[in-house]
Amino acid sequence: MDLDSVREDLLVAGVAAGGAVGLTLALELLADVSVPFWLEAAPLGVYFAYLFTRKGGPYGPYDTVRNWALLAAMVALAAAAYALLV
């Protein structure tokens, strides 16, 4: 395992974890909305998909670390929107 792959994993994991924590804090403390655990942990699902689908390549042009991190952030925002609208 090289340093670049560790850095890439930490980036996606950090965005997913930050999204999950931020989602929970925003919904529970700021909006006073109680949501189920699966919705709070939705950004972590993106990280696990990233972790288990990247097994050494070859990767497509859209299969980049940046896109996985953006997907985790978008899932967190979509989960927040869903919780606030439902």
PyMOL Python script that loads the backbone (N, CA, C, O; Angstrom):
from pymol import cmd

cmd.read_pdbstr("""\
ATOM      1  N   MET A   1       0.858  -1.170   0.000  1.00  0.00           N
ATOM      2  CA  MET A   1       0.000   0.000   0.000  1.00  0.00           C
ATOM      3  C   MET A   1       0.905   1.233   0.000  1.00  0.00           C
ATOM      4  O   MET A   1       1.775   1.378   0.859  1.00  0.00           O
ATOM      5  N   ASP A   2       0.689   2.105  -0.961  1.00  0.00           N
ATOM      6  CA  ASP A   2       1.526   3.289  -1.048  1.00  0.00           C
ATOM      7  C   ASP A   2       0.848   4.488  -0.382  1.00  0.00           C
ATOM      8  O   ASP A   2      -0.330   4.441  -0.026  1.00  0.00           O
ATOM      9  N   LEU A   3       1.608   5.539  -0.229  1.00  0.00           N
ATOM     10  CA  LEU A   3       1.135   6.729   0.472  1.00  0.00           C
ATOM     11  C   LEU A   3       0.013   7.431  -0.282  1.00  0.00           C
ATOM     12  O   LEU A   3      -0.879   8.006   0.340  1.00  0.00           O
ATOM     13  N   ASP A   4       0.043   7.394  -1.601  1.00  0.00           N
ATOM     14  CA  ASP A   4      -1.015   8.035  -2.385  1.00  0.00           C
ATOM     15  C   ASP A   4      -2.360   7.355  -2.179  1.00  0.00           C
ATOM     16  O   ASP A   4      -3.378   8.038  -2.059  1.00  0.00           O
ATOM     17  N   SER A   5      -2.390   6.041  -2.138  1.00  0.00           N
ATOM     18  CA  SER A   5      -3.661   5.347  -1.944  1.00  0.00           C
ATOM     19  C   SER A   5      -4.205   5.576  -0.537  1.00  0.00           C
ATOM     20  O   SER A   5      -5.419   5.650  -0.346  1.00  0.00           O
ATOM     21  N   VAL A   6      -3.323   5.686   0.438  1.00  0.00           N
ATOM     22  CA  VAL A   6      -3.769   5.992   1.799  1.00  0.00           C
ATOM     23  C   VAL A   6      -4.368   7.392   1.837  1.00  0.00           C
ATOM     24  O   VAL A   6      -5.416   7.605   2.446  1.00  0.00           O
ATOM     25  N   ARG A   7      -3.712   8.336   1.194  1.00  0.00           N
ATOM     26  CA  ARG A   7      -4.211   9.710   1.151  1.00  0.00           C
ATOM     27  C   ARG A   7      -5.570   9.767   0.458  1.00  0.00           C
ATOM     28  O   ARG A   7      -6.464  10.485   0.907  1.00  0.00           O
ATOM     29  N   GLU A   8      -5.729   9.023  -0.622  1.00  0.00           N
ATOM     30  CA  GLU A   8      -7.005   8.999  -1.333  1.00  0.00           C
ATOM     31  C   GLU A   8      -8.109   8.388  -0.476  1.00  0.00           C
ATOM     32  O   GLU A   8      -9.223   8.909  -0.424  1.00  0.00           O
ATOM     33  N   ASP A   9      -7.793   7.277   0.196  1.00  0.00           N
ATOM     34  CA  ASP A   9      -8.779   6.654   1.081  1.00  0.00           C
ATOM     35  C   ASP A   9      -9.180   7.597   2.209  1.00  0.00           C
ATOM     36  O   ASP A   9     -10.357   7.686   2.556  1.00  0.00           O
ATOM     37  N   LEU A  10      -8.211   8.295   2.780  1.00  0.00           N
ATOM     38  CA  LEU A  10      -8.512   9.216   3.868  1.00  0.00           C
ATOM     39  C   LEU A  10      -9.358  10.397   3.402  1.00  0.00           C
ATOM     40  O   LEU A  10     -10.182  10.905   4.161  1.00  0.00           O
ATOM     41  N   LEU A  11      -9.163  10.832   2.175  1.00  0.00           N
ATOM     42  CA  LEU A  11      -9.977  11.926   1.656  1.00  0.00           C
ATOM     43  C   LEU A  11     -11.437  11.518   1.549  1.00  0.00           C
ATOM     44  O   LEU A  11     -12.321  12.233   2.020  1.00  0.00           O
ATOM     45  N   VAL A  12     -11.688  10.384   0.937  1.00  0.00           N
ATOM     46  CA  VAL A  12     -13.073   9.923   0.782  1.00  0.00           C
ATOM     47  C   VAL A  12     -13.680   9.592   2.149  1.00  0.00           C
ATOM     48  O   VAL A  12     -14.836   9.925   2.411  1.00  0.00           O
ATOM     49  N   ALA A  13     -12.910   8.943   3.011  1.00  0.00           N
ATOM     50  CA  ALA A  13     -13.411   8.608   4.351  1.00  0.00           C
ATOM     51  C   ALA A  13     -13.700   9.869   5.155  1.00  0.00           C
ATOM     52  O   ALA A  13     -14.700   9.930   5.870  1.00  0.00           O
ATOM     53  N   GLY A  14     -12.840  10.870   5.047  1.00  0.00           N
ATOM     54  CA  GLY A  14     -13.045  12.113   5.783  1.00  0.00           C
ATOM     55  C   GLY A  14     -14.274  12.872   5.327  1.00  0.00           C
ATOM     56  O   GLY A  14     -15.026  13.399   6.147  1.00  0.00           O
ATOM     57  N   VAL A  15     -14.482  12.928   4.013  1.00  0.00           N
ATOM     58  CA  VAL A  15     -15.672  13.612   3.503  1.00  0.00           C
ATOM     59  C   VAL A  15     -16.936  12.854   3.914  1.00  0.00           C
ATOM     60  O   VAL A  15     -17.928  13.470   4.305  1.00  0.00           O
ATOM     61  N   ALA A  16     -16.906  11.540   3.829  1.00  0.00           N
ATOM     62  CA  ALA A  16     -18.072  10.737   4.210  1.00  0.00           C
ATOM     63  C   ALA A  16     -18.356  10.859   5.708  1.00  0.00           C
ATOM     64  O   ALA A  16     -19.506  11.034   6.111  1.00  0.00           O
ATOM     65  N   ALA A  17     -17.315  10.768   6.528  1.00  0.00           N
ATOM     66  CA  ALA A  17     -17.513  10.890   7.978  1.00  0.00           C
ATOM     67  C   ALA A  17     -17.962  12.298   8.351  1.00  0.00           C
ATOM     68  O   ALA A  17     -18.848  12.472   9.188  1.00  0.00           O
ATOM     69  N   GLY A  18     -17.350  13.297   7.730  1.00  0.00           N
ATOM     70  CA  GLY A  18     -17.769  14.674   7.996  1.00  0.00           C
ATOM     71  C   GLY A  18     -19.202  14.921   7.571  1.00  0.00           C
ATOM     72  O   GLY A  18     -19.943  15.639   8.242  1.00  0.00           O
ATOM     73  N   GLY A  19     -19.591  14.324   6.450  1.00  0.00           N
ATOM     74  CA  GLY A  19     -20.977  14.449   6.010  1.00  0.00           C
ATOM     75  C   GLY A  19     -21.947  13.787   6.971  1.00  0.00           C
ATOM     76  O   GLY A  19     -23.016  14.331   7.252  1.00  0.00           O
ATOM     77  N   ALA A  20     -21.582  12.616   7.476  1.00  0.00           N
ATOM     78  CA  ALA A  20     -22.456  11.906   8.413  1.00  0.00           C
ATOM     79  C   ALA A  20     -22.573  12.664   9.734  1.00  0.00           C
ATOM     80  O   ALA A  20     -23.669  12.803  10.277  1.00  0.00           O
ATOM     81  N   VAL A  21     -21.458  13.149  10.244  1.00  0.00           N
ATOM     82  CA  VAL A  21     -21.484  13.902  11.512  1.00  0.00           C
ATOM     83  C   VAL A  21     -22.207  15.233  11.329  1.00  0.00           C
ATOM     84  O   VAL A  21     -23.036  15.618  12.154  1.00  0.00           O
ATOM     85  N   GLY A  22     -21.885  15.932  10.241  1.00  0.00           N
ATOM     86  CA  GLY A  22     -22.552  17.206   9.980  1.00  0.00           C
ATOM     87  C   GLY A  22     -24.046  17.038   9.771  1.00  0.00           C
ATOM     88  O   GLY A  22     -24.837  17.859  10.235  1.00  0.00           O
ATOM     89  N   LEU A  23     -24.436  15.987   9.081  1.00  0.00           N
ATOM     90  CA  LEU A  23     -25.844  15.699   8.861  1.00  0.00           C
ATOM     91  C   LEU A  23     -26.555  15.450  10.190  1.00  0.00           C
ATOM     92  O   LEU A  23     -27.636  15.987  10.431  1.00  0.00           O
ATOM     93  N   THR A  24     -25.955  14.649  11.033  1.00  0.00           N
ATOM     94  CA  THR A  24     -26.555  14.340  12.324  1.00  0.00           C
ATOM     95  C   THR A  24     -26.665  15.587  13.193  1.00  0.00           C
ATOM     96  O   THR A  24     -27.711  15.843  13.788  1.00  0.00           O
ATOM     97  N   LEU A  25     -25.588  16.361  13.266  1.00  0.00           N
ATOM     98  CA  LEU A  25     -25.624  17.581  14.087  1.00  0.00           C
ATOM     99  C   LEU A  25     -26.634  18.585  13.560  1.00  0.00           C
ATOM    100  O   LEU A  25     -27.376  19.189  14.334  1.00  0.00           O
ATOM    101  N   ALA A  26     -26.665  18.763  12.260  1.00  0.00           N
ATOM    102  CA  ALA A  26     -27.585  19.738  11.678  1.00  0.00           C
ATOM    103  C   ALA A  26     -29.040  19.334  11.886  1.00  0.00           C
ATOM    104  O   ALA A  26     -29.881  20.169  12.219  1.00  0.00           O
ATOM    105  N   LEU A  27     -29.331  18.059  11.691  1.00  0.00           N
ATOM    106  CA  LEU A  27     -30.716  17.628  11.814  1.00  0.00           C
ATOM    107  C   LEU A  27     -31.173  17.528  13.260  1.00  0.00           C
ATOM    108  O   LEU A  27     -32.265  17.983  13.600  1.00  0.00           O
ATOM    109  N   GLU A  28     -30.350  16.940  14.108  1.00  0.00           N
ATOM    110  CA  GLU A  28     -30.759  16.714  15.496  1.00  0.00           C
ATOM    111  C   GLU A  28     -30.714  17.992  16.339  1.00  0.00           C
ATOM    112  O   GLU A  28     -31.633  18.257  17.114  1.00  0.00           O
ATOM    113  N   LEU A  29     -29.654  18.779  16.191  1.00  0.00           N
ATOM    114  CA  LEU A  29     -29.482  19.942  17.062  1.00  0.00           C
ATOM    115  C   LEU A  29     -30.072  21.223  16.484  1.00  0.00           C
ATOM    116  O   LEU A  29     -30.736  21.976  17.196  1.00  0.00           O
ATOM    117  N   LEU A  30     -29.839  21.472  15.220  1.00  0.00           N
ATOM    118  CA  LEU A  30     -30.290  22.736  14.643  1.00  0.00           C
ATOM    119  C   LEU A  30     -31.743  22.692  14.179  1.00  0.00           C
ATOM    120  O   LEU A  30     -32.519  23.604  14.465  1.00  0.00           O
ATOM    121  N   ALA A  31     -32.103  21.643  13.470  1.00  0.00           N
ATOM    122  CA  ALA A  31     -33.458  21.568  12.918  1.00  0.00           C
ATOM    123  C   ALA A  31     -34.423  20.823  13.824  1.00  0.00           C
ATOM    124  O   ALA A  31     -35.629  20.843  13.577  1.00  0.00           O
ATOM    125  N   ASP A  32     -33.931  20.171  14.857  1.00  0.00           N
ATOM    126  CA  ASP A  32     -34.745  19.383  15.789  1.00  0.00           C
ATOM    127  C   ASP A  32     -35.609  18.362  15.044  1.00  0.00           C
ATOM    128  O   ASP A  32     -36.806  18.224  15.297  1.00  0.00           O
ATOM    129  N   VAL A  33     -34.958  17.653  14.117  1.00  0.00           N
ATOM    130  CA  VAL A  33     -35.623  16.618  13.337  1.00  0.00           C
ATOM    131  C   VAL A  33     -34.984  15.284  13.689  1.00  0.00           C
ATOM    132  O   VAL A  33     -33.770  15.123  13.568  1.00  0.00           O
ATOM    133  N   SER A  34     -35.790  14.339  14.120  1.00  0.00           N
ATOM    134  CA  SER A  34     -35.278  13.007  14.446  1.00  0.00           C
ATOM    135  C   SER A  34     -35.382  12.129  13.200  1.00  0.00           C
ATOM    136  O   SER A  34     -36.451  12.004  12.602  1.00  0.00           O
ATOM    137  N   VAL A  35     -34.265  11.528  12.821  1.00  0.00           N
ATOM    138  CA  VAL A  35     -34.231  10.688  11.629  1.00  0.00           C
ATOM    139  C   VAL A  35     -33.674   9.319  11.994  1.00  0.00           C
ATOM    140  O   VAL A  35     -32.959   9.188  12.987  1.00  0.00           O
ATOM    141  N   PRO A  36     -33.992   8.307  11.208  1.00  0.00           N
ATOM    142  CA  PRO A  36     -33.458   6.971  11.480  1.00  0.00           C
ATOM    143  C   PRO A  36     -31.953   6.904  11.210  1.00  0.00           C
ATOM    144  O   PRO A  36     -31.393   7.735  10.496  1.00  0.00           O
ATOM    145  N   PHE A  37     -31.326   5.904  11.795  1.00  0.00           N
ATOM    146  CA  PHE A  37     -29.880   5.753  11.673  1.00  0.00           C
ATOM    147  C   PHE A  37     -29.428   5.562  10.235  1.00  0.00           C
ATOM    148  O   PHE A  37     -28.385   6.084   9.840  1.00  0.00           O
ATOM    149  N   TRP A  38     -30.200   4.822   9.446  1.00  0.00           N
ATOM    150  CA  TRP A  38     -29.778   4.557   8.067  1.00  0.00           C
ATOM    151  C   TRP A  38     -29.656   5.846   7.268  1.00  0.00           C
ATOM    152  O   TRP A  38     -28.825   5.939   6.366  1.00  0.00           O
ATOM    153  N   LEU A  39     -30.476   6.840   7.591  1.00  0.00           N
ATOM    154  CA  LEU A  39     -30.388   8.109   6.876  1.00  0.00           C
ATOM    155  C   LEU A  39     -29.176   8.916   7.336  1.00  0.00           C
ATOM    156  O   LEU A  39     -28.522   9.579   6.531  1.00  0.00           O
ATOM    157  N   GLU A  40     -28.882   8.856   8.631  1.00  0.00           N
ATOM    158  CA  GLU A  40     -27.706   9.546   9.148  1.00  0.00           C
ATOM    159  C   GLU A  40     -26.414   8.932   8.616  1.00  0.00           C
ATOM    160  O   GLU A  40     -25.424   9.639   8.426  1.00  0.00           O
ATOM    161  N   ALA A  41     -26.419   7.636   8.378  1.00  0.00           N
ATOM    162  CA  ALA A  41     -25.220   6.931   7.932  1.00  0.00           C
ATOM    163  C   ALA A  41     -25.130   6.813   6.411  1.00  0.00           C
ATOM    164  O   ALA A  41     -24.239   6.128   5.908  1.00  0.00           O
ATOM    165  N   ALA A  42     -26.013   7.452   5.679  1.00  0.00           N
ATOM    166  CA  ALA A  42     -26.022   7.339   4.213  1.00  0.00           C
ATOM    167  C   ALA A  42     -24.692   7.746   3.571  1.00  0.00           C
ATOM    168  O   ALA A  42     -24.248   7.060   2.651  1.00  0.00           O
ATOM    169  N   PRO A  43     -24.031   8.832   4.009  1.00  0.00           N
ATOM    170  CA  PRO A  43     -22.740   9.165   3.391  1.00  0.00           C
ATOM    171  C   PRO A  43     -21.674   8.090   3.598  1.00  0.00           C
ATOM    172  O   PRO A  43     -20.774   7.939   2.771  1.00  0.00           O
ATOM    173  N   LEU A  44     -21.773   7.351   4.687  1.00  0.00           N
ATOM    174  CA  LEU A  44     -20.812   6.274   4.924  1.00  0.00           C
ATOM    175  C   LEU A  44     -20.995   5.137   3.928  1.00  0.00           C
ATOM    176  O   LEU A  44     -20.046   4.410   3.637  1.00  0.00           O
ATOM    177  N   GLY A  45     -22.194   4.979   3.411  1.00  0.00           N
ATOM    178  CA  GLY A  45     -22.436   3.976   2.389  1.00  0.00           C
ATOM    179  C   GLY A  45     -21.645   4.261   1.120  1.00  0.00           C
ATOM    180  O   GLY A  45     -21.206   3.338   0.434  1.00  0.00           O
ATOM    181  N   VAL A  46     -21.464   5.538   0.812  1.00  0.00           N
ATOM    182  CA  VAL A  46     -20.659   5.904  -0.352  1.00  0.00           C
ATOM    183  C   VAL A  46     -19.209   5.488  -0.122  1.00  0.00           C
ATOM    184  O   VAL A  46     -18.558   4.981  -1.035  1.00  0.00           O
ATOM    185  N   TYR A  47     -18.706   5.698   1.080  1.00  0.00           N
ATOM    186  CA  TYR A  47     -17.328   5.302   1.366  1.00  0.00           C
ATOM    187  C   TYR A  47     -17.158   3.793   1.246  1.00  0.00           C
ATOM    188  O   TYR A  47     -16.165   3.325   0.689  1.00  0.00           O
ATOM    189  N   PHE A  48     -18.110   3.031   1.761  1.00  0.00           N
ATOM    190  CA  PHE A  48     -17.997   1.578   1.665  1.00  0.00           C
ATOM    191  C   PHE A  48     -18.102   1.115   0.213  1.00  0.00           C
ATOM    192  O   PHE A  48     -17.429   0.163  -0.184  1.00  0.00           O
ATOM    193  N   ALA A  49     -18.934   1.776  -0.575  1.00  0.00           N
ATOM    194  CA  ALA A  49     -18.992   1.451  -2.004  1.00  0.00           C
ATOM    195  C   ALA A  49     -17.653   1.759  -2.668  1.00  0.00           C
ATOM    196  O   ALA A  49     -17.175   0.977  -3.490  1.00  0.00           O
ATOM    197  N   TYR A  50     -17.049   2.882  -2.321  1.00  0.00           N
ATOM    198  CA  TYR A  50     -15.725   3.239  -2.845  1.00  0.00           C
ATOM    199  C   TYR A  50     -14.699   2.191  -2.437  1.00  0.00           C
ATOM    200  O   TYR A  50     -13.898   1.742  -3.257  1.00  0.00           O
ATOM    201  N   LEU A  51     -14.729   1.812  -1.187  1.00  0.00           N
ATOM    202  CA  LEU A  51     -13.746   0.887  -0.643  1.00  0.00           C
ATOM    203  C   LEU A  51     -13.830  -0.492  -1.295  1.00  0.00           C
ATOM    204  O   LEU A  51     -12.801  -1.096  -1.598  1.00  0.00           O
ATOM    205  N   PHE A  52     -15.040  -0.994  -1.512  1.00  0.00           N
ATOM    206  CA  PHE A  52     -15.202  -2.354  -1.995  1.00  0.00           C
ATOM    207  C   PHE A  52     -15.279  -2.474  -3.517  1.00  0.00           C
ATOM    208  O   PHE A  52     -15.237  -3.589  -4.038  1.00  0.00           O
ATOM    209  N   THR A  53     -15.392  -1.367  -4.241  1.00  0.00           N
ATOM    210  CA  THR A  53     -15.448  -1.453  -5.696  1.00  0.00           C
ATOM    211  C   THR A  53     -14.120  -1.119  -6.357  1.00  0.00           C
ATOM    212  O   THR A  53     -13.950  -1.382  -7.547  1.00  0.00           O
ATOM    213  N   ARG A  54     -13.196  -0.560  -5.637  1.00  0.00           N
ATOM    214  CA  ARG A  54     -11.902  -0.196  -6.231  1.00  0.00           C
ATOM    215  C   ARG A  54     -10.879  -1.271  -5.874  1.00  0.00           C
ATOM    216  O   ARG A  54     -10.228  -1.209  -4.830  1.00  0.00           O
ATOM    217  N   LYS A  55     -10.755  -2.234  -6.743  1.00  0.00           N
ATOM    218  CA  LYS A  55      -9.880  -3.385  -6.479  1.00  0.00           C
ATOM    219  C   LYS A  55      -8.679  -3.440  -7.408  1.00  0.00           C
ATOM    220  O   LYS A  55      -8.239  -4.537  -7.753  1.00  0.00           O
ATOM    221  N   GLY A  56      -8.136  -2.320  -7.825  1.00  0.00           N
ATOM    222  CA  GLY A  56      -6.916  -2.334  -8.601  1.00  0.00           C
ATOM    223  C   GLY A  56      -7.031  -1.908 -10.041  1.00  0.00           C
ATOM    224  O   GLY A  56      -6.044  -1.952 -10.775  1.00  0.00           O
ATOM    225  N   GLY A  57      -8.202  -1.499 -10.464  1.00  0.00           N
ATOM    226  CA  GLY A  57      -8.346  -0.938 -11.802  1.00  0.00           C
ATOM    227  C   GLY A  57      -8.643  -1.983 -12.847  1.00  0.00           C
ATOM    228  O   GLY A  57      -8.789  -3.154 -12.497  1.00  0.00           O
ATOM    229  N   PRO A  58      -8.736  -1.638 -14.065  1.00  0.00           N
ATOM    230  CA  PRO A  58      -8.610  -0.276 -14.589  1.00  0.00           C
ATOM    231  C   PRO A  58      -9.860   0.537 -14.265  1.00  0.00           C
ATOM    232  O   PRO A  58     -10.973   0.011 -14.241  1.00  0.00           O
ATOM    233  N   TYR A  59      -9.657   1.797 -14.022  1.00  0.00           N
ATOM    234  CA  TYR A  59     -10.739   2.687 -13.628  1.00  0.00           C
ATOM    235  C   TYR A  59     -11.167   3.527 -14.812  1.00  0.00           C
ATOM    236  O   TYR A  59     -10.355   3.869 -15.671  1.00  0.00           O
ATOM    237  N   GLY A  60     -12.445   3.858 -14.852  1.00  0.00           N
ATOM    238  CA  GLY A  60     -12.977   4.694 -15.918  1.00  0.00           C
ATOM    239  C   GLY A  60     -12.633   6.159 -15.673  1.00  0.00           C
ATOM    240  O   GLY A  60     -12.072   6.508 -14.634  1.00  0.00           O
ATOM    241  N   PRO A  61     -12.967   6.999 -16.622  1.00  0.00           N
ATOM    242  CA  PRO A  61     -12.620   8.422 -16.492  1.00  0.00           C
ATOM    243  C   PRO A  61     -13.373   9.127 -15.364  1.00  0.00           C
ATOM    244  O   PRO A  61     -12.924  10.167 -14.883  1.00  0.00           O
ATOM    245  N   TYR A  62     -14.501   8.582 -14.941  1.00  0.00           N
ATOM    246  CA  TYR A  62     -15.271   9.212 -13.863  1.00  0.00           C
ATOM    247  C   TYR A  62     -15.000   8.588 -12.504  1.00  0.00           C
ATOM    248  O   TYR A  62     -15.491   9.081 -11.489  1.00  0.00           O
ATOM    249  N   ASP A  63     -14.240   7.531 -12.471  1.00  0.00           N
ATOM    250  CA  ASP A  63     -13.941   6.830 -11.224  1.00  0.00           C
ATOM    251  C   ASP A  63     -12.695   7.436 -10.585  1.00  0.00           C
ATOM    252  O   ASP A  63     -11.625   6.829 -10.563  1.00  0.00           O
ATOM    253  N   THR A  64     -12.867   8.645 -10.068  1.00  0.00           N
ATOM    254  CA  THR A  64     -11.758   9.348  -9.429  1.00  0.00           C
ATOM    255  C   THR A  64     -12.084   9.585  -7.963  1.00  0.00           C
ATOM    256  O   THR A  64     -13.242   9.528  -7.548  1.00  0.00           O
ATOM    257  N   VAL A  65     -11.060   9.844  -7.205  1.00  0.00           N
ATOM    258  CA  VAL A  65     -11.241  10.103  -5.772  1.00  0.00           C
ATOM    259  C   VAL A  65     -12.081  11.363  -5.568  1.00  0.00           C
ATOM    260  O   VAL A  65     -12.941  11.408  -4.688  1.00  0.00           O
ATOM    261  N   ARG A  66     -11.827  12.379  -6.382  1.00  0.00           N
ATOM    262  CA  ARG A  66     -12.599  13.620  -6.265  1.00  0.00           C
ATOM    263  C   ARG A  66     -14.083  13.367  -6.479  1.00  0.00           C
ATOM    264  O   ARG A  66     -14.913  13.908  -5.747  1.00  0.00           O
ATOM    265  N   ASN A  67     -14.429  12.557  -7.467  1.00  0.00           N
ATOM    266  CA  ASN A  67     -15.835  12.269  -7.735  1.00  0.00           C
ATOM    267  C   ASN A  67     -16.478  11.466  -6.614  1.00  0.00           C
ATOM    268  O   ASN A  67     -17.645  11.686  -6.290  1.00  0.00           O
ATOM    269  N   TRP A  68     -15.737  10.540  -6.018  1.00  0.00           N
ATOM    270  CA  TRP A  68     -16.274   9.784  -4.885  1.00  0.00           C
ATOM    271  C   TRP A  68     -16.513  10.708  -3.692  1.00  0.00           C
ATOM    272  O   TRP A  68     -17.524  10.581  -3.001  1.00  0.00           O
ATOM    273  N   ALA A  69     -15.590  11.632  -3.450  1.00  0.00           N
ATOM    274  CA  ALA A  69     -15.762  12.579  -2.341  1.00  0.00           C
ATOM    275  C   ALA A  69     -16.955  13.496  -2.602  1.00  0.00           C
ATOM    276  O   ALA A  69     -17.734  13.774  -1.691  1.00  0.00           O
ATOM    277  N   LEU A  70     -17.101  13.963  -3.830  1.00  0.00           N
ATOM    278  CA  LEU A  70     -18.259  14.790  -4.175  1.00  0.00           C
ATOM    279  C   LEU A  70     -19.562  14.012  -4.032  1.00  0.00           C
ATOM    280  O   LEU A  70     -20.571  14.562  -3.590  1.00  0.00           O
ATOM    281  N   LEU A  71     -19.543  12.743  -4.402  1.00  0.00           N
ATOM    282  CA  LEU A  71     -20.737  11.911  -4.253  1.00  0.00           C
ATOM    283  C   LEU A  71     -21.118  11.767  -2.780  1.00  0.00           C
ATOM    284  O   LEU A  71     -22.299  11.825  -2.439  1.00  0.00           O
ATOM    285  N   ALA A  72     -20.137  11.582  -1.912  1.00  0.00           N
ATOM    286  CA  ALA A  72     -20.426  11.474  -0.479  1.00  0.00           C
ATOM    287  C   ALA A  72     -21.046  12.769   0.044  1.00  0.00           C
ATOM    288  O   ALA A  72     -21.989  12.730   0.835  1.00  0.00           O
ATOM    289  N   ALA A  73     -20.521  13.910  -0.391  1.00  0.00           N
ATOM    290  CA  ALA A  73     -21.083  15.193   0.033  1.00  0.00           C
ATOM    291  C   ALA A  73     -22.497  15.383  -0.513  1.00  0.00           C
ATOM    292  O   ALA A  73     -23.372  15.883   0.194  1.00  0.00           O
ATOM    293  N   MET A  74     -22.723  14.991  -1.753  1.00  0.00           N
ATOM    294  CA  MET A  74     -24.061  15.136  -2.339  1.00  0.00           C
ATOM    295  C   MET A  74     -25.073  14.211  -1.669  1.00  0.00           C
ATOM    296  O   MET A  74     -26.238  14.577  -1.510  1.00  0.00           O
ATOM    297  N   VAL A  75     -24.638  13.025  -1.278  1.00  0.00           N
ATOM    298  CA  VAL A  75     -25.540  12.111  -0.570  1.00  0.00           C
ATOM    299  C   VAL A  75     -25.917  12.694   0.787  1.00  0.00           C
ATOM    300  O   VAL A  75     -27.064  12.564   1.216  1.00  0.00           O
ATOM    301  N   ALA A  76     -24.972  13.332   1.465  1.00  0.00           N
ATOM    302  CA  ALA A  76     -25.276  13.972   2.749  1.00  0.00           C
ATOM    303  C   ALA A  76     -26.291  15.100   2.561  1.00  0.00           C
ATOM    304  O   ALA A  76     -27.233  15.230   3.344  1.00  0.00           O
ATOM    305  N   LEU A  77     -26.099  15.905   1.532  1.00  0.00           N
ATOM    306  CA  LEU A  77     -27.051  16.987   1.263  1.00  0.00           C
ATOM    307  C   LEU A  77     -28.420  16.450   0.857  1.00  0.00           C
ATOM    308  O   LEU A  77     -29.445  16.993   1.267  1.00  0.00           O
ATOM    309  N   ALA A  78     -28.441  15.400   0.065  1.00  0.00           N
ATOM    310  CA  ALA A  78     -29.719  14.800  -0.344  1.00  0.00           C
ATOM    311  C   ALA A  78     -30.437  14.180   0.856  1.00  0.00           C
ATOM    312  O   ALA A  78     -31.661  14.266   0.959  1.00  0.00           O
ATOM    313  N   ALA A  79     -29.690  13.562   1.751  1.00  0.00           N
ATOM    314  CA  ALA A  79     -30.291  12.978   2.956  1.00  0.00           C
ATOM    315  C   ALA A  79     -30.880  14.077   3.844  1.00  0.00           C
ATOM    316  O   ALA A  79     -31.948  13.903   4.431  1.00  0.00           O
ATOM    317  N   ALA A  80     -30.175  15.207   3.938  1.00  0.00           N
ATOM    318  CA  ALA A  80     -30.700  16.335   4.727  1.00  0.00           C
ATOM    319  C   ALA A  80     -31.974  16.889   4.102  1.00  0.00           C
ATOM    320  O   ALA A  80     -32.946  17.173   4.802  1.00  0.00           O
ATOM    321  N   ALA A  81     -31.963  17.039   2.794  1.00  0.00           N
ATOM    322  CA  ALA A  81     -33.163  17.535   2.113  1.00  0.00           C
ATOM    323  C   ALA A  81     -34.335  16.572   2.298  1.00  0.00           C
ATOM    324  O   ALA A  81     -35.463  16.995   2.552  1.00  0.00           O
ATOM    325  N   TYR A  82     -34.059  15.296   2.171  1.00  0.00           N
ATOM    326  CA  TYR A  82     -35.116  14.289   2.363  1.00  0.00           C
ATOM    327  C   TYR A  82     -35.677  14.358   3.778  1.00  0.00           C
ATOM    328  O   TYR A  82     -36.893  14.323   3.967  1.00  0.00           O
ATOM    329  N   ALA A  83     -34.799  14.456   4.772  1.00  0.00           N
ATOM    330  CA  ALA A  83     -35.254  14.490   6.163  1.00  0.00           C
ATOM    331  C   ALA A  83     -36.069  15.740   6.461  1.00  0.00           C
ATOM    332  O   ALA A  83     -37.030  15.695   7.229  1.00  0.00           O
ATOM    333  N   LEU A  84     -35.689  16.837   5.860  1.00  0.00           N
ATOM    334  CA  LEU A  84     -36.405  18.085   6.125  1.00  0.00           C
ATOM    335  C   LEU A  84     -37.730  18.165   5.380  1.00  0.00           C
ATOM    336  O   LEU A  84     -38.652  18.845   5.830  1.00  0.00           O
ATOM    337  N   LEU A  85     -37.835  17.477   4.245  1.00  0.00           N
ATOM    338  CA  LEU A  85     -39.075  17.546   3.467  1.00  0.00           C
ATOM    339  C   LEU A  85     -40.100  16.476   3.864  1.00  0.00           C
ATOM    340  O   LEU A  85     -41.297  16.641   3.630  1.00  0.00           O
ATOM    341  N   VAL A  86     -39.634  15.402   4.454  1.00  0.00           N
ATOM    342  CA  VAL A  86     -40.562  14.311   4.802  1.00  0.00           C
ATOM    343  C   VAL A  86     -40.995  14.377   6.228  1.00  0.00           C
ATOM    344  O   VAL A  86     -41.772  13.534   6.676  1.00  0.00           O
TER     345      VAL A  86
END
""", "prot")
cmd.dss("prot")
cmd.show_as("cartoon", "prot")
cmd.util.cbc("prot")
cmd.orient("prot")
